[in-house]
């Protein structure tokens, strides 16, 4: 299995829409933060790509961290999922999700992709000199907890989800120095 991190690009318009339609139909949680819904037209998708580029360059509200967003493709160029890397933690990021978010489209789950994705984004974090990485997942998302633990995550605590009073968030640290 060979996955690639790709910068979001107009090239992915159709595949993005297919992936997001699949995700919506599945009724499962969509992650990371920047994924939402299919786009009606290329112009709206172009604005979305520009917004992600602005986020990476730090052109955003100062309460948020600069964030690099990735589309994740397989060796055949199929869009498998997405990931994001916050360059630093803000009070908001620290209290909730942390540095890295990732998600695998429903039809591609349980194939080992999430572990590979997380390892690739951890390497990107290391390149950005992020030596200690915080990750969070819903306590009900056993698969994500296992992925984080498989990649070296050490549970720090469990906190309430500020957006869903019925959920909690498992918060893990990964030592990213090696």
TAUR-V953872 format. One record per pair of residues at least 12 apart in sequence whose ideal C-beta (glycine too) atoms are under 8 Angstrom apart, sorted by the first residue. I is the first residue (numbers start at 0). GAP is how many residues later the second one is. Records with the same first field share a line. If there is no record, write none. Layout:
I = GAP + GAP
This chain:
0 = 73 + 74 + 110 + 111 + 112 + 115
1 = 72 + 73
2 = 69 + 70 + 71 + 72 + 77 + 110 + 113 + 114 + 117
3 = 68 + 69 + 70 + 71
4 = 65 + 66 + 67 + 78 + 115 + 116 + 119
5 = 64 + 65 + 66 + 67
6 = 62 + 63 + 64
7 = 40 + 41 + 44 + 61 + 62 + 63
8 = 40 + 62
9 = 32 + 35 + 36 + 39
11 = 59 + 67
12 = 26 + 29 + 32
14 = 63 + 64
15 = 22 + 23 + 29 + 55 + 63
16 = 21 + 22
17 = 61
18 = 60 + 62 + 86
19 = 15 + 16 + 17 + 18
20 = 17
21 = 83 + 84 + 85
22 = 12 + 82 + 83
23 = 13 + 14
25 = 80
27 = 78
28 = 74 + 109 + 112
29 = 73
30 = 70 + 71 + 72
31 = 37 + 50 + 51 + 52 + 69 + 70 + 71
32 = 51 + 64 + 68
33 = 18 + 21 + 33 + 35 + 48 + 50
34 = 47 + 68
51 = 17
54 = 12 + 14
55 = 12 + 13
62 = 27 + 28 + 29
63 = 26 + 28 + 29
64 = 21 + 22 + 23 + 24 + 25 + 28
65 = 20 + 21 + 22
66 = 17 + 18 + 19 + 20
67 = 16 + 17 + 19 + 56
68 = 13 + 14 + 15
69 = 12 + 13 + 14 + 15 + 51 + 54
71 = 30 + 32 + 41 + 45 + 48
78 = 26
79 = 24 + 25 + 28 + 33 + 37
80 = 21 + 22 + 23 + 24 + 27 + 32 + 33 + 36
81 = 20 + 21
82 = 17 + 18 + 19 + 20 + 34 + 35 + 37 + 38
83 = 16 + 17 + 18
84 = 14 + 15 + 36 + 39 + 40 + 43 + 45
85 = 12 + 13 + 14
86 = 41 + 43
87 = 42
88 = 45
92 = 41
93 = 40
94 = 64 + 67
95 = 40 + 63 + 65 + 66 + 73
96 = 37 + 38 + 39 + 72
97 = 35 + 36 + 37 + 38 + 73 + 74
98 = 26 + 31 + 34 + 35 + 36
99 = 18 + 21 + 22 + 25 + 33 + 35
101 = 12 + 15 + 16 + 19
103 = 13
108 = 34
109 = 33
113 = 29 + 30 + 33
114 = 32 + 35 + 36
117 = 17 + 29 + 30 + 33
118 = 32
121 = 29 + 52 + 54
124 = 51
125 = 50
129 = 46
130 = 44 + 45 + 46
131 = 41 + 42 + 43 + 44 + 45
132 = 40 + 41 + 43
133 = 22 + 37 + 38 + 39
134 = 13 + 18 + 36 + 37 + 38 + 39
135 = 33 + 34 + 35 + 36
136 = 32 + 33 + 35
137 = 23 + 29 + 30 + 31 + 32
138 = 19 + 28 + 29 + 30 + 31
139 = 27
144 = 25
147 = 22 + 24 + 26
148 = 23
150 = 23
151 = 22 + 23
152 = 19 + 20 + 21
153 = 18 + 19 + 20 + 21
154 = 15 + 16 + 17
155 = 15 + 16 + 17
156 = 14
157 = 12 + 13
158 = 12
